[in-house]
């Protein structure tokens, strides 16, 4: 019988746009299991017209989760934090937080990109940073804050996972994969793009030194040990703190010729490369070059993702009560295919609000049948997402001059069998779905590797995932009529 003490326990703090959770993993030579210790809501708060993250509620949820995670008989070997990108907190000279961090869906960055391009043209900005245009990039948030008393007072800027790590350990650092999303870095050198930030008036001294996945990030402070009931000194390990970087690290690929789609609130679809692509064609296609583990580049396109369905569910819940999601997906599977389609990357869908109405408006504006029922709206969303996945993967292959033979879907969308099958049909490629908890597993595997418990490279991590995680394979349709329908749909919706 295997001695459970021969396995190590790791806590992965995984923060998403709607909830956070603390997951506990056990690892061994051929063991990788994951269990949820605690889940807590992540509810943005609007005050005085600005949308904020409730960062203290998130921190409280983390402490509660660590208390639950530490209740086992085997002590925690390490803790790691991953979360969303671009947002940050500002600290004063005493290390105190200057207000709740602003939410990336806030409107303060409207019009800021055009202002930035007046100083550094969009083509130069992309050539320097390789980051796609998104109105909420950290660069534009900082420019929107220029001239404010808060930014003038700030002595440090910490991205969200780095801020929470600081509160746990008292140690300051800027994790590399998340820093690469700020549009302030050169993805070829893994250092700051000094020319860009100087011309745009960004103060790089606000950022603490860079840390890489696997670097030590300190130990839990005595007060945190008291608050969580943990009784032994517990290290915090720097992981790929951008949740997408952690999720890509947990793609269970067995070959190099794969594409990935990290699904959740967003769909991040693309390739894992060894060098950035910063051509004008790549910029025009709105691909981004974000950093991954082991010197890799996550070459991907951001797609609105299951946010579209999440917002619809929220609207329906408020009006008629929470729908049964499984029943809704079954109904959607029988709704007419490819009847109504929208551009899943349309910025009109970015803000929160009545999403079913906006979906219907978009269909009406393009002369398509208007979805009338939740099932029809859901089918419109999933067909549109599958089509967006197809376009992103086709474009990535063309721009990178690299063919793929399988698509890996990881994250929450891996549980959505209809979305997975539609994506296989749309792409004309097999889809391997899972693991659903990819970000937490990538978080854990980087910790385990840093502690000498997994092989030296990401291939060993992926081999362990392939051996231990439940995966589902979806084959693309071979029906000529259905294949032709996807070709026609691709021509119908503007790229």
C-alpha positions in Angstrom: 0.0 0.0 0.0 1.3 3.5 -0.9 2.2 5.6 2.1 0.1 8.8 1.9 3.0 10.7 3.4 5.1 9.9 0.4 2.8 12.3 -1.5 3.2 16.0 -1.2 0.3 18.4 -0.7 0.2 21.8 -2.5 -2.3 24.6 -2.3 -3.2 26.4 -5.5 -5.0 29.7 -5.0 -6.8 30.2 -8.4 -8.7 33.5 -8.9 -11.3 33.9 -11.6 -13.5 36.8 -12.7 -16.5 35.4 -10.9 -15.1 33.3 -8.1 -11.9 32.3 -6.4 -11.0 29.0 -4.9 -8.2 27.2 -3.0 -7.5 23.8 -4.4 -5.4 21.1 -2.7 -3.4 18.7 -4.8 -1.5 15.5 -4.0 1.4 14.7 -6.1 3.6 11.6 -6.4 5.5 9.8 -9.1 2.3 8.8 -10.9 -0.2 10.7 -8.8 -1.9 14.0 -9.4 -5.2 14.6 -7.7 -7.0 17.9 -7.0 -9.7 18.7 -4.5 -11.5 21.9 -3.8 -10.9 23.1 -0.2 -12.9 26.3 -0.4 -14.6 28.5 -3.0 -15.7 32.1 -2.6 -17.4 34.6 -4.8 -15.6 37.4 -6.6 -18.2 40.3 -6.8 -17.0 43.6 -8.3 -18.3 46.7 -6.6 -19.2 50.0 -8.3 -18.6 53.1 -6.2 -18.8 56.7 -7.4 -19.1 55.5 -10.9 -16.0 53.3 -10.9 -16.0 49.5 -11.0 -13.6 48.0 -8.5 -12.5 44.5 -7.3 -13.4 43.8 -3.7 -9.8 42.8 -3.0 -10.2 42.5 0.8 -13.1 40.0 0.3 -10.8 38.0 -2.0 -8.0 38.0 0.6 -10.4 36.9 3.3 -11.5 34.0 1.0 -7.9 33.0 0.5 -7.3 32.9 4.3 -10.4 30.8 4.8 -9.3 28.5 2.0 -5.8 28.1 3.4 -7.3 27.3 6.8 -9.4 24.5 5.1 -6.4 23.4 3.0 -4.2 23.0 6.0 -6.6 20.8 7.9 -5.1 17.5 6.5 -2.7 15.3 8.3 0.1 16.0 5.8 1.4 19.6 5.9 1.4 21.8 2.9 4.6 21.7 0.9 4.0 25.0 -0.8 1.3 27.6 -1.9 1.0 29.4 -5.2 -1.3 32.1 -6.6 -2.6 32.6 -10.1 -5.3 35.0 -11.3 -6.4 37.3 -14.1 -4.1 39.7 -15.9 -3.7 43.5 -16.4 -5.2 44.8 -13.1 -3.1 46.1 -10.2 -3.0 47.7 -6.8 -1.0 50.7 -5.8 1.0 50.9 -2.5 2.2 53.9 -0.7 5.6 54.3 0.9 4.5 52.3 3.9 3.3 49.4 1.8 -0.4 50.3 2.4 -2.9 49.8 -0.4 -4.2 53.0 -2.0 -7.8 52.1 -2.7 -9.4 49.0 -4.2 -8.0 48.0 -7.6 -10.0 49.1 -10.6 -11.8 46.4 -12.6 -10.6 45.9 -16.2 -14.3 46.3 -17.4 -14.4 49.8 -16.0 -14.8 52.6 -18.6 -11.9 54.8 -17.5 -9.7 53.6 -20.5 -12.2 54.7 -23.2 -10.3 56.7 -25.8 -7.0 56.2 -24.1 -5.5 53.9 -26.7 -6.0 56.6 -29.4 -4.1 59.0 -27.1 -1.2 56.5 -26.7 -1.0 55.9 -30.4 -0.6 59.6 -31.0 2.8 59.3 -29.2 3.7 55.7 -30.1 1.8 54.5 -33.2 0.0 51.2 -32.9 2.4 49.6 -35.3 5.4 50.6 -33.3 3.7 49.6 -30.0 3.0 46.1 -31.3 6.5 45.8 -32.8 8.0 46.6 -29.4 5.7 44.6 -27.1 3.9 42.0 -29.3 0.7 42.6 -27.2 -2.7 42.8 -29.0 -4.9 45.8 -28.6 -7.4 45.5 -25.7 -8.8 48.7 -24.2 -8.1 47.5 -20.6 -4.3 46.7 -21.0 -2.3 47.8 -18.0 -0.6 50.4 -20.3 -3.9 52.2 -21.0 -5.0 51.9 -17.3 -1.8 53.6 -16.2 -2.2 56.3 -18.8 -5.9 56.9 -17.7 -4.5 57.3 -14.1 -1.9 59.9 -15.0 -2.5 63.1 -13.1 -4.4 61.5 -10.3 -3.5 61.9 -6.6 -3.4 58.2 -6.2 -0.8 57.5 -8.9 1.2 60.5 -7.7 1.3 59.0 -4.2 2.1 55.5 -5.2 5.5 54.0 -4.6 4.8 50.4 -5.8 2.5 48.8 -8.3 1.6 45.1 -7.9 -0.4 43.0 -10.3 -3.3 41.2 -8.5 -1.5 37.9 -7.7 1.6 39.7 -6.7 -0.4 41.9 -4.4 -2.0 38.9 -2.6 1.4 37.2 -2.4 2.8 40.4 -0.8 0.1 40.3 1.9 0.8 36.6 2.6 4.6 36.9 2.7 5.7 40.6 2.9 7.9 40.0 -0.2 7.6 42.2 -3.3 8.0 40.9 -6.8 6.5 41.1 -10.3 5.8 37.7 -11.9 7.0 37.4 -15.5 4.1 35.8 -17.3 1.6 38.3 -15.9 4.0 41.2 -16.4 4.1 40.2 -20.1 0.4 41.1 -20.5 0.8 44.7 -19.4 2.0 45.9 -22.9 5.1 47.2 -21.2 7.5 44.3 -21.9 9.6 43.0 -24.8 8.6 39.3 -25.2 11.9 38.5 -27.0 14.1 39.7 -24.2 11.8 39.1 -21.2 12.6 42.6 -20.0 10.7 45.9 -19.9 10.4 47.9 -23.2 12.1 51.0 -21.9 11.6 53.0 -25.1 7.9 52.6 -25.1 7.4 53.4 -21.4 9.6 56.4 -21.5 7.8 57.9 -24.4 4.4 57.3 -22.8 5.5 58.6 -19.4 5.1 55.3 -17.5 7.3 55.1 -14.3 8.9 51.6 -14.3 10.3 52.2 -10.8 6.8 51.4 -9.6 7.3 47.7 -10.5 9.3 45.5 -8.1 11.9 43.2 -9.6 10.8 40.4 -11.9 10.3 36.9 -10.7 10.0 33.8 -12.8 7.7 30.7 -12.3 9.4 28.5 -9.8 11.2 31.2 -8.0 10.7 31.4 -4.2 8.3 34.1 -3.1 8.9 34.0 0.7 7.1 32.2 3.5 3.8 32.9 5.2 4.0 35.7 7.7 3.5 34.9 11.4 0.2 36.8 11.4 -1.0 34.7 8.3 0.0 31.5 10.1 -2.2 32.6 13.1 -5.1 33.6 10.8 -5.0 30.3 8.9 -4.1 27.9 11.7 -1.1 26.6 9.8 1.5 25.6 12.3 4.6 25.1 10.2 6.7 27.6 8.2 5.0 27.4 4.7 6.8 28.6 1.6 5.0 30.4 -1.2 6.3 29.6 -4.7 6.0 31.9 -7.7 3.9 30.1 -10.3 2.8 31.3 -13.7 0.6 33.8 -12.0 -1.4 34.7 -15.1 -4.1 32.0 -15.0 -3.9 31.4 -18.8 -0.2 30.8 -18.5 -0.9 28.2 -15.7 -3.6 26.7 -17.9 -1.4 26.4 -20.9 1.3 24.7 -18.7 -1.4 22.1 -17.9 -2.3 21.3 -21.5 -1.8 17.5 -21.6 -0.3 17.5 -25.1 1.7 14.4 -26.2 3.1 16.1 -29.4 4.4 19.5 -30.4 1.7 20.0 -33.1 -1.1 21.2 -31.0 -3.3 24.2 -30.6 -5.0 25.1 -27.3 -8.1 26.9 -26.2 -8.3 28.0 -22.6 -12.0 28.4 -21.9 -13.8 30.2 -19.2 -15.0 33.8 -19.0 -12.6 34.3 -22.0 -11.5 31.9 -24.7 -7.8 32.2 -25.3 -7.0 30.3 -28.5 -3.6 29.8 -30.1 -0.2 28.1 -30.2 2.8 27.6 -27.9 5.9 29.0 -29.7 9.5 29.5 -28.9 9.7 33.1 -30.2 7.2 36.0 -30.6 5.6 36.9 -33.9 5.4 40.7 -34.3 4.6 41.2 -37.9 2.1 43.7 -39.2 -0.1 40.8 -40.3 -0.1 39.5 -36.8 -1.0 42.8 -35.4 -3.8 43.2 -37.9 -5.1 39.8 -36.9 -5.1 41.0 -33.2 -2.8 38.2 -31.9 -0.9 38.6 -28.7 2.5 37.3 -27.6 2.4 36.6 -23.9 5.1 34.7 -22.0 4.7 31.2 -20.7 6.8 28.8 -18.7 10.3 27.7 -19.8 10.8 30.6 -22.2 7.8 29.9 -24.3 5.4 32.4 -25.9 1.7 32.0 -25.8 0.7 33.2 -29.2 -3.1 33.6 -29.0 -6.2 35.6 -29.7 -8.6 36.8 -26.9 -12.2 35.8 -27.6 -15.1 37.0 -25.5 -15.7 33.4 -24.3 -18.3 32.0 -22.0 -18.8 35.5 -20.6 -21.5 35.7 -23.2 -23.4 32.8 -21.7 -22.6 33.8 -18.1 -24.2 37.2 -18.6 -27.2 35.7 -20.3 -27.7 33.3 -17.3 -27.4 36.3 -14.9 -30.1 38.2 -16.8 -32.4 35.2 -17.0 -31.9 34.5 -13.3 -32.9 38.0 -12.4 -36.1 37.9 -14.5 -37.4 34.3 -14.3 -35.1 32.4 -11.9 -31.9 30.5 -12.4 -32.1 28.2 -15.5 -31.1 24.5 -15.3 -27.8 24.8 -17.3 -27.7 21.1 -18.2 -31.3 21.2 -19.5 -30.6 24.4 -21.3 -27.6 22.9 -23.1 -29.6 19.8 -24.1 -32.3 22.1 -25.6 -29.6 24.2 -27.3 -28.2 21.0 -28.9 -31.5 20.5 -30.7 -31.9 24.1 -31.7 -31.3 24.9 -35.4 -27.5 24.9 -36.1 -25.7 28.1 -37.4 -29.1 29.9 -37.7 -27.9 33.1 -36.0 -24.2 34.1 -35.5 -22.4 37.0 -33.9 -18.8 38.1 -33.8 -17.7 36.8 -30.4 -14.9 39.3 -30.3 -17.2 42.3 -30.7 -16.3 44.9 -28.0 -20.0 45.6 -27.7 -20.3 42.5 -25.6 -17.5 43.5 -23.2 -19.5 45.4 -20.5 -21.9 43.7 -18.1 -25.6 44.2 -18.8 -28.5 42.6 -20.6 -26.6 40.2 -22.8 -29.7 38.4 -24.4 -30.9 41.8 -25.6 -27.5 42.7 -27.0 -27.2 39.3 -28.8 -30.6 39.8 -30.3 -29.7 43.3 -31.4 -26.5 42.1 -33.1 -28.4 39.4 -35.0 -31.1 41.9 -36.1 -28.5 44.4 -37.3 -27.0 41.8 -39.6 -30.3 40.6 -41.0 -30.3 37.2 -39.2 -33.2 35.6 -37.3 -33.4 36.9 -33.8 -33.0 34.3 -31.0 -36.3 34.2 -29.1 -35.7 31.6 -26.4 -32.8 30.9 -24.0 -32.1 27.7 -25.9 -31.8 29.6 -29.2 -29.7 32.3 -27.6 -27.4 29.7 -26.1 -27.0 27.9 -29.5 -26.2 31.3 -31.1 -23.5 31.8 -28.5 -21.9 28.3 -28.7 -22.0 28.3 -32.6 -20.4 31.7 -32.6 -17.7 30.7 -30.1 -16.9 27.6 -32.1 -16.6 29.7 -35.3 -14.3 32.2 -33.4 -12.2 29.2 -32.2 -11.9 28.0 -35.8 -10.8 31.4 -37.1 -8.2 31.9 -34.3 -6.6 28.5 -34.9 -6.6 28.9 -38.7 -5.1 32.4 -38.4 -2.5 31.2 -35.9 -1.4 28.4 -38.1 -1.1 30.7 -41.1 0.8 33.5 -39.2 3.2 31.1 -37.4 3.6 28.9 -40.5 2.9 25.9 -38.4 0.3 23.1 -38.8 -1.5 21.5 -35.9 -3.2 18.1 -35.8 -5.2 18.4 -32.5 -6.9 21.0 -30.5 -6.8 20.9 -26.7 -9.6 22.5 -24.8 -8.8 23.2 -21.1 -10.6 25.1 -18.4 -14.3 25.3 -17.6 -15.4 24.9 -21.2 -13.9 21.4 -21.3 -17.1 20.3 -19.4 -19.3 21.7 -22.1 -19.7 18.8 -24.4 -21.7 20.7 -27.0 -19.1 23.5 -27.2 -16.3 20.9 -27.6 -18.1 19.0 -30.3 -19.0 22.2 -32.2 -15.4 23.3 -32.0 -14.2 20.0 -33.4 -16.7 20.3 -36.2 -15.9 23.9 -36.9 -12.1 23.4 -36.9 -12.2 20.0 -38.7 -9.8 18.7 -36.1 -10.1 16.3 -33.2 -10.6 18.1 -29.8 -9.2 16.7 -26.6 -11.1 18.2 -23.7 -9.6 18.4 -20.2 -8.5 19.0 -17.6 -11.2 21.4 -16.6 -9.1 22.7 -13.6 -6.1 23.4 -15.9 -5.1 26.7 -14.2 -5.0 25.1 -10.7 -3.1 22.1 -12.1 -0.6 24.2 -13.9 -0.1 26.2 -10.7 0.5 23.0 -8.7 2.8 21.4 -11.3 5.1 24.5 -11.3 5.3 24.3 -7.5 6.0 20.6 -7.6 8.7 21.0 -10.1 10.3 23.8 -8.1 10.5 21.4 -5.2 12.1 18.7 -7.3 9.0 16.4 -7.5 8.4 16.6 -11.3 10.8 16.3 -14.2 12.9 19.3 -15.3 10.8 20.4 -18.3 7.2 21.1 -19.2 7.1 17.8 -21.2 7.4 15.8 -18.0 4.6 17.8 -16.5 2.4 17.2 -19.5 3.2 13.5 -19.5 2.0 13.3 -15.9 -1.2 15.1 -16.8 -1.9 12.8 -19.7 -1.4 9.7 -17.4 -3.5 11.0 -14.5 -6.3 13.2 -15.8 -9.6 12.3 -17.3 -9.7 13.5 -20.9 -12.5 13.2 -23.6 -11.8 13.1 -27.3 -14.3 14.6 -29.8 -13.9 13.7 -33.5 -14.9 16.3 -36.2 -17.9 15.6 -38.3 -17.3 13.7 -41.6 -20.8 14.7 -43.0 -20.1 16.8 -46.1 -23.2 18.8 -45.6 -22.3 19.8 -42.1 -18.7 20.6 -43.1 -20.1 22.8 -45.9 -22.4 24.6 -43.4 -19.4 25.6 -41.3 -17.6 26.9 -44.5 -20.7 29.0 -45.3 -21.0 30.3 -41.8 -17.3 31.4 -41.8 -18.1 33.5 -44.9 -21.3 34.9 -43.4 -19.8 36.5 -40.2 -17.3 39.3 -40.8 -13.8 38.4 -39.7 
